Amino acid sequence: MEQRFRANLINSLSGFKSANIIGTANAKGDTNLCIVSSVFHVGANPPLMGMLMRPHTVVRDTLKNIKDNGEYTINHVPITHFKNAHQTSARYPSETSEFDACGFSVEKSEILSAPYVAESTIKIGLKLQQVSLIELNNTELVIGEVVEISLAEQLITNDGYVDIEKAKSACVSGLDSYHRTTRMDRLGYAAPERPVYSTLSSLDSLN
Amino acid sequence: MEQRFRANLINSLSGFKSANIIGTANAKGDTNLCIVSSVFHVGANPPLMGMLMRPHTVVRDTLKNIKDNGEYTINHVPITHFKNAHQTSARYPSETSEFDACGFSVEKSEILSAPYVAESTIKIGLKLQQVSLIELNNTELVIGEVVEISLAEQLITNDGYVDIEKAKSACVSGLDSYHRTTRMDRLGYAAPERPVYSTLSSLDSLN
């Protein structure tokens, strides 16, 4: 199978993926952005998020900054900015900030040196917990702990769920297909002797 | 933070997630299904897919079968069956097949003993490659190699991308919110001196 064909095919198979922009800075304070579709939930307690990165690719600056500083931000790609976000995957020189090159603005964290993307409606600050090598294909699994969350309170429902569709978060399929979403339903905790039921009507925003 | 509130909150933060049903069988041939939102792309060459599982939870039968047999299937949740798929998360007794309990039909693989979900439009057969413990929170990272793919040829575009939206694959946010998608665009390979461009018009189905 031709390499690009195979990459497109296999990348599509896992299903829909998250669309996030990783924000980092080096020791001099130079900022860097890179879109990734590999962020995933690891656990809620402690609050952990993971992502897979292939060294020596376009994420090289991002990965170096994370390892050097131990800090990074995860910013949801808003559907209003998916083209800008895609452009952060271009191989800019290390000294070019993708904030300027791709049309994003820095928002400062209160506790981290890594920059947030102001245009993102859901921003997460993390401290690096571990980097481990997946030897099967020489990718690195980066796991961080959530230390700061920045989002509008009205996006949080009274059971803690964050309405990321209301936040206009995009999703990705394959390497380069961007999608918006339409909620079908939220469903209650499943039990063997109970039919599936909707919980949507019982859920309100926190304010 | 209250435990369920925290679980909903942190599970929402990573962004949209894939919706897949894992199909397995034990040595006696008893079948098992379990919906997961933790499947992610690991690499295209070799073709690897990962998923995170917490032992001693509802996935216990699935995880045991995978470890015992070294085989499993990943089946996209179709938007037509998201309620049936959600119901597979109920704690049925080990001897109950979720195929029967939740309204799904078995489709046999040509090379694996693990069952496919007939109602799924994208079905992937895998052989286990490794299970590794993430000590930070005692979850297990399960990585398998794709050995069989079953989907309609008209879902594959001429560059290898599988149109999982056309396949009616669902996506998930948080623990229990189900969404369908609307494609905004597919974008070409990004380069510093080139504006973002759409590739949609140049892409056709393979047949």
Interface residues (C-beta under 8 A of the other chain):
Chain A: M1 E2 Q3 R4 F5 R6 A7 N8 L9 I10 N11 S12 L13 S14 G15 F16 K17 S18 A19 N20 S37 S38 V39 F40 H41 V42 G43 A44 N45 P46 P47 L48 M49 G50 L52 R54 I74 H76 I79 F82 K83 N84 H86 Q87 T88 S89 A90 R91 Y92 P93 T96 A101 I122 I124 Q129 Q130 I134 L136 N137 T139 L141 I143 V146 I149 I156 T157 D159 G160 Y161 V162 D163 I164 E165 S169 A170 C171 S173 G174 L175 D176 S177 Y178 H179 R180 T181 T182 R183 M184 D185 R186 L187 G188 Y189 A190 A191 P192 R194 V196 T199
Chain B: M1 E2 Q3 R4 F5 R6 A7 N8 L9 I10 N11 S12 L13 S14 G15 F16 K17 S18 A19 N20 S37 S38 V39 F40 H41 V42 G43 A44 N45 P46 P47 L48 M49 G50 L52 R54 I74 H76 I79 F82 K83 N84 H86 Q87 T88 S89 A90 R91 Y92 P93 T96 A101 I122 I124 Q129 Q130 I134 L136 N137 T139 L141 I143 V146 I149 I156 T157 D159 G160 Y161 V162 D163 I164 E165 S169 A170 C171 S173 G174 L175 D176 S177 Y178 H179 R180 T181 T182 R183 M184 D185 R186 L187 G188 Y189 A190 A191 P192 R194 V196 T199
